[in-house]
Structures are given as structure tokens and as C-alpha cells.
Amino acid sequence: MDNEIADLDARISRLIEAFAETRRANGELTDRVARLEADNRVLAEKLATAVARIEAVLEKLPVTEP
């Protein structure tokens, strides 16, 4: 009986450690996702600006007939 209790105690301890590690990893991933989403928004804005500038330049080019 004592052996079964010790085994159960060890298994519960491992489960608690695994839970804590998973929770820590989840927090890190949540932070990383937030940073990447912010980076993505910045890059999308830069891309939109670049597209607008290119379109403005293209509108200024003369149209030539083939």
C-alpha cells in the first residue's frame, strides 16, 4: 500500500511539473504570437504604402501604343 501511494505521489508530482511547463510554454507562445501579429501589422502597413507609391509612379508614366 505504501508503495502504491509513493508511486501515485510521484506520478502526481510529474503531472504537476508537466502542467507548469506547459503553462510556461503557453505563456511564451502567447507572447510570441502577439509580437508576430504586431510585426505583421507593421509589415502590412509598409506594403500598402509601397503599393500606393508604386501605383502613383505607374500613373505618371506615359502610355505608349504598341
C-alpha positions as CSV (number, residue, x, y, z in Angstrom):
1,M,0.0,0.0,0.0
2,D,2.8,2.5,0.9
3,N,4.5,1.6,-2.4
4,E,1.3,2.4,-4.3
5,I,0.9,5.7,-2.5
6,A,4.5,6.6,-3.2
7,D,4.0,5.7,-6.9
8,L,0.9,7.8,-7.1
9,D,2.7,10.7,-5.4
10,A,5.5,10.6,-7.9
11,R,3.0,10.4,-10.8
12,I,1.1,13.4,-9.4
13,S,4.4,15.3,-9.0
14,R,5.4,14.7,-12.6
15,L,1.9,15.7,-13.8
16,I,2.2,19.0,-11.8
17,E,5.6,19.6,-13.3
18,A,4.3,18.9,-16.8
19,F,1.4,21.2,-16.2
20,A,3.7,24.0,-15.0
21,E,6.0,23.6,-18.1
22,T,3.0,23.6,-20.4
23,R,1.7,26.7,-18.8
24,R,5.0,28.4,-19.1
25,A,5.4,27.4,-22.7
26,N,1.9,28.6,-23.5
27,G,2.7,32.0,-22.0
28,E,5.8,32.3,-24.1
29,L,3.9,31.3,-27.2
30,T,1.1,33.7,-26.5
31,D,3.7,36.5,-26.1
32,R,5.4,35.4,-29.4
33,V,2.1,35.4,-31.3
34,A,1.3,38.9,-30.0
35,R,4.7,40.1,-31.2
36,L,4.4,38.4,-34.6
37,E,0.9,39.8,-35.1
38,A,2.2,43.3,-34.3
39,D,5.1,42.8,-36.7
40,N,2.7,41.6,-39.3
41,R,0.5,44.7,-38.9
42,V,3.6,46.9,-39.4
43,L,4.7,45.0,-42.5
44,A,1.2,45.1,-43.9
45,E,1.2,48.9,-43.5
46,K,4.6,49.2,-45.1
47,L,3.4,47.0,-48.0
48,A,0.3,49.1,-48.5
49,T,2.4,52.3,-48.6
50,A,4.8,50.7,-51.1
51,V,2.0,49.6,-53.3
52,A,0.4,53.1,-53.2
53,R,3.7,54.7,-54.1
54,I,4.3,52.3,-57.0
55,E,0.8,52.8,-58.3
56,A,1.4,56.6,-58.1
57,V,4.6,56.3,-60.1
58,L,2.9,54.0,-62.7
59,E,0.1,56.5,-63.2
60,K,2.7,59.2,-64.0
61,L,4.3,57.1,-66.7
62,P,3.3,57.9,-70.3
63,V,1.2,55.3,-72.1
64,T,2.7,54.1,-75.3
65,E,0.8,52.4,-78.1
66,P,2.2,49.1,-79.4
